[in-house]
Amino acid sequence: MLVLAALVFLLSPSSLAAGEPPVVQSLSQAAPLSPDDPLAKFPPRLDPVRWSSGLPRLLLSAKDKEHGLAAGAQLRLLRTDTSGLKAALRGLSEDDWGEETQRALNAWIDGRARNLNEFKPGARSVMLVFSDQHGGGVLRFPWYDHFKQWVEPWLVQVLGPGDLDKVMRLQLAFMPPHSDIKRHMDSGGYAAVGHRIHVVVQSNPDVAFHVCESRAGAIARNITFVQGQQECPAIHVEEGLVFELNNRLLHYVTNGGDQPRIHLILDAAETPRSQQQLRVGGVCRYDLGRIMCPPEALQEAEGAAAAVDASAAHEELRR
């Protein structure tokens, strides 16, 4: 059962009559940060258009280096119960997160190792949905079906039934104990046109996630900017939190604890994306931002099977 905290539904007769989604307050709106929180001086700038769930989203046009932290580093959306997915993931060994198992039992995309090893040494992921650099050519992986009973209710809860076709990327990200994700920003086209949403599935008190001011943002605030010494407030990453990240700014993560950190990470566009289904053991290649798949790596979708089952996800939310 999902736990939805600090969400306030504001339904007006006019909006209901027009068929518009309800207005749902995010956690950032319903439970503002205390004034002494360093993040409090950077409230998220919101898009006037909401997801069909009624939840707000960051304003994409402000989510860049020019605006810096003034656009907001984090939009806290809601809190949820991750115990079901955590229990399922305990059944995976560390080897199951690795390339050998993923190639054999899920599917794989070659050509990404160098970049991942440079910025995320030791980190691993289970791909559920992946796109090319520009947010197109979306592929659905076989292991999506293994985890959809937990994932799909969250997709409905955050995006809403009308936006389930906006998913570009979806992955379970494993960060080992005592490891670091180096400073980087997500610069692909998928980041420019998409919203990066995290579900904190498993964490510990020694995980720290920082988002940094840009040079342009510091100049706009009349603050001296020194590369490597700029302001980098910590965002909130407690277990069970669902939030949108401004991933167009430099960010870095440290896991100083003895337990892995696991996030479900979603990239959602504002316009629909079609998906192709990968076969078990299918291997494609990522080359110059494009994904090249041989015909034998793909299988044809059967009707609506390649789309999120919104009705089943709604049933789970009602339980």
N, C-alpha and C positions, 0 to 999 in steps of 0.2 A: 504494500500500500504506500502510495506516495504521500509525503507530508508537505503541504503547501502552507508556508508561514508568511505573515506580514504582507499578504496580498489583499487589496481592497477593490472590489468590483463596483464600478460606478456606472450604472445602467440608466440611461435617459430614455423616456418614451420616444423621443424623436429619432435617436440613433437606432433603437430596436425596430422602429417602423421602417427606417430606411435600409435595414438589413446590414448595418455597420457593425463591426466587432465591438464588444464591450471595452471600456477603458479599464485597464488593470494597472494598479500601481506597482512599480517595482519595489524591491527591498530598499534600493537607494532613496526612493521617494517616501516610502512608508516608515522607514527607520533610518533617518539621516545619521551620518557619522557625527561623532562628538567634535566640537570645535578644535580640540587639541590633537585630533588625528591629522597627520600631515597631508593625507589625501583629501581632507575636507575642503581645502582651498581650490580644488580642481574638480568642481561638479561636472558630471557628464553633460555634453551638449546633445540634445535628443532630436531625432528626426520627427517632424510633425506627423509622419505616417507611421502607424504601429503595425506589428505583426497581426495576423488574423486572430491570434490568441488574445489580443488586447494589450499585450506587454509592449513596452517601448523598446527602442533600439537606438544605438548611437547614430549621429548624423555623419554619413560617409564623407561628405564634402569637407568636413572639418577634421576628419581623422587622418592627419598627415603631419609632416615635419613643419610645415609653415605655421600651423596653429599650435603645435606642441601640446603640452599638458593642459592648455586652456580649453582644449576639446574634451578633456576628461581622460583619465587613464583606465577607469573601470566603471562599468554599470552593473551593480549588484542586482540580479533579477529576482531570485527566490532561493529558498532552502528546500532540500528534498532528502529523502531517505535512500541511501545508496547501499544498504546492507545486502540486498538481493544480488546486485551485480558484484559486490565485493566477495560474497560467498562463491559465486560462480568463478571468479577470477582466481580464487585460491586453488582451484582445480588445475590451473595452468602452472607448469614448471617454468623456470627461467628459460630453458631451451625452447619451450613452446612459443615464446616471444621472439625467438631468433629466426634468422633467414632460412635455415635448413627446414625447420618445421613449417614455416609460413609458405615456402615454395611448394612443399609437398602436399599440404593439407588445406591451405587457403589459396592465395595467388600472390604474385610478386611483380614488382616493377623495378627493373634494373636501371642503373644510371644515376642513382640518387645517393649512393653511399659516401662519396667524397664530401659533399656539402653537410650531410648529417654528422659524419665523423669530425668535421672541423668545428661545428658549433654545438653539437649535442653528443659528445663522446660517451659511450656506454648506454645511452638511451635507446629504447626499442619501442616498436609500436605494432599493433595489430590493425591493419587497414580494413575498414568496412566500406568506405566510399572514397574515391580519389578522383581528382580532376587534373587537367593539364595546367600549365602556369597561368593561363588566362581565365581559368574557371569554367572551361568547356570540356568536351570529351570526357564526360563523367562516367566512371566505372564503378559498378557495385561488386564487392568481393563476396566469395562464398560464405565467409564467416559472419557476414551480416546476419544471416539467418540464425546463427548460434546465439546472438546477443539481442535480437530484435525485441524479445519480450521485455527487456529492461530499457532499451534505447528508444523504441517507438513512443511509449508514453511520455518520455521527456521531450521528444520532438513535437508532439501534439501540445504539450503543456507550454513550451516556450514559443514555438512558431505558430501553432494553431493549424486546424485542418486545411485552411486555404493556402498555406505556404509550405506544405510538405514537399512540393516539387521544386523547392529552391535549394535543396541540399547539394553542395558542391564537393565537400570533403567531410569525412567522419572517421575518427580513429581513436583507439585506446592507446594512450601514451604512457609508457613505463619509464620512470626515472629511478635508477638504483639508489640505494643508500649512499651517503657521503659522495655525492657527485654534483656536477655543475652543468648548467646550460649557459653557454657564453653569451655575451652581449650580441644581440642581432636584432634586426627588424625584418618583418615579412614584407617583401617588396614586389612579389609577383602580382600579376593582374588579378588573381583570385583574391588577394588581400585588398586591392583597391575597390573591388566591386562587392566585397563580401563582409559579413559580420562574423567575427571569431568568438565563439561561445564555448566556455569551459564548464564541465560538471566535475567538481572535485570528488572523485570516487573514493580515494584513499589518500590520507595525508598524515602528517605528524607536526608537532609544534616547532620543529626545527627546519621546516620548509620556509624559505623566504623568496618572494617573487617581487621584483622591482621593475618599474617602468620609468624611463628617463626623459628629461626635458631635451628638446631639440635646440640647436643654435638659434634658429629663427624664433622659436617660442620664448627663449630667454631674452633675446633682443627686444621682442615686443613687450616683455614685462620689465624692461630696463634692468636686467640682471646680467652680471658678468658671466660669460660662458667660457669654461675651460674644458676642452675635450677630455673625457675620462674622470672629471671631477664635477660634472653637472649634477643637478638635483635629480635624485632617483627615488621617489617615495615608494614604500612597500604597499602593495595592494593586499586585499583580504583573500585568503586561500584556505579557510577552514573547511574541513570535510563536510560535504553535503551542500556547499554553496554552489549556485549556478550564476555565472556572471559573463558579461561581454567584455572583452579586452580590446583596448586600442593597440592592436598589433602593428600599426604603422609607425610606432615609436620604438626606439631601442628598448629592449627588455632582457632580463636575465634572471635565472633561478638557481638557488642553492638548496640542495637537500642535505642538511647536516645531521639528519636523524639516522636511526638504525633500521628503518622500514622504508620500502619503496614508496614513491609518490605515483599515483595513477590518476590521470584525468581522462575523461571522455571529451574530445575536442571536435567541435562542429564549425564548419565554414558554410554560411548560408548566404545566398545571393538575394537580390531583390526582384529578380526576374526568373522565370522557370528554367530548369535544366532537365534535359532528358538523360536517362541512364542506360548503359549497356551492361549486361551481366557477364562477369568473368567465370570461366569454368574452374573447378578445383584443379590446382596445378598449373593454371594458365600463367604465362610469363610475358609481360610487355616490357617495353623500353622507354625510358624518359630521355629525350634527346632534344636539346635546344628549346626546352619548354613545351615540347609536344610529346604525346604518348603514342607510341607505335605498337600496335598489337597484331600478331599474326592471326589469321582466321580461326585457327584451332584453339586460341586462348579464349574466344568469345562463344557465348551461347545465346540463342534468341530468347528474349523475354516472353513468357507465356501470359498474354493478357495484361492484367494489372499486377502480376507477380513481382515485377521489378520496381513497383512503386510502394511507398509506405502504406501499410494497411491501417488507414485512419480509423475505421470502425472498430477494429480489434484494440487499437491503442486507446480509444475512448472508453471501451469496456474496462480496460485495466485501470484507467483513472477513476472510474466510478466505484471500484472495489474498495 
